[in-house]
């Protein structure tokens, strides 16, 4: 359940000086930011790292957040989008499985069964090969299209919300979305033709 705008505003202001208030924001938005990062990267561990870095940067910069008719979640998605872009710029696409970590002696300490969570997340990612091909094609697109498509379809954001997150007018977002989807469609059709 989402916060009412006035409730969220009050909580964000409290979070600037109160760790418990920030904890409530963290608990409320963690799954959304994690799922967005997971769908963008296709890697559970990388998504966790990006989510952790997103909330770390949010906490570190809470004093800079000001209300401009933009919800706090938009700010988190913007930070996350920037972290994902940084991940791809670095080119360190190394993946590590839970089995690899456990063979090196890593045992998660959590009240949640981490292995079940990872297996469930990996199962979601592997359910459709077409989805994986589509995600790879999206990740190779120019950032202006990639971010709009990802926020619309991976984070389920409305055009107006995407505009707030990326700081662009709604008309621009609609245009980028239309052109991006057209480019994606042509890329996927070309890949399909090359397979046969």
RAFEN-V207993 format. One record per pair of residues at least 6 apart in sequence whose ideal C-beta (glycine too) atoms are under 7 Angstrom apart, sorted by the first residue. I is the first residue (numbers start at 1). GAP is how many residues later the second one is. If there is no record, write none. Layout:
# RAFEN-V207993
((I | GAP) (I | GAP))
This chain:
# RAFEN-V207993
((3 | 8) (3 | 25) (8 | 63) (8 | 64) (9 | 58) (11 | 10) (11 | 13) (11 | 14) (12 | 13) (12 | 53) (12 | 60) (14 | 7) (15 | 6) (15 | 7) (15 | 10) (15 | 47) (16 | 46) (16 | 47) (22 | 37) (22 | 40) (25 | 47) (26 | 29) (29 | 44) (29 | 47) (30 | 21) (33 | 18) (33 | 21) (33 | 43) (33 | 47) (34 | 13) (34 | 14) (34 | 17) (36 | 41) (36 | 44) (36 | 118) (36 | 119) (37 | 10) (37 | 13) (37 | 14) (37 | 43) (37 | 47) (38 | 6) (38 | 9) (38 | 83) (39 | 115) (40 | 44) (40 | 110) (40 | 114) (41 | 6) (41 | 9) (41 | 43) (41 | 46) (42 | 83) (42 | 90) (42 | 93) (43 | 52) (44 | 74) (44 | 77) (44 | 78) (45 | 51) (46 | 41) (50 | 30) (50 | 33) (50 | 34) (50 | 37) (53 | 30) (54 | 22) (54 | 25) (54 | 26) (54 | 29) (57 | 22) (58 | 18) (58 | 21) (65 | 10) (70 | 94) (74 | 87) (74 | 90) (74 | 91) (77 | 74) (77 | 78) (77 | 88) (78 | 87) (81 | 66) (85 | 58) (88 | 51) (98 | 17) (98 | 20) (108 | 6) (133 | 58) (134 | 54) (137 | 47) (137 | 50) (137 | 51) (138 | 8) (138 | 11) (138 | 12) (138 | 46) (139 | 7) (141 | 39) (141 | 42) (141 | 43) (144 | 32) (145 | 31) (145 | 34) (145 | 35) (145 | 38) (147 | 19) (148 | 14) (148 | 25) (148 | 28) (148 | 29) (148 | 32) (149 | 28) (149 | 31) (149 | 32) (149 | 35) (151 | 6) (151 | 11) (151 | 14) (152 | 10) (152 | 25) (157 | 8) (159 | 11) (159 | 14) (159 | 15) (160 | 10) (162 | 11) (163 | 6) (163 | 7) (163 | 10))
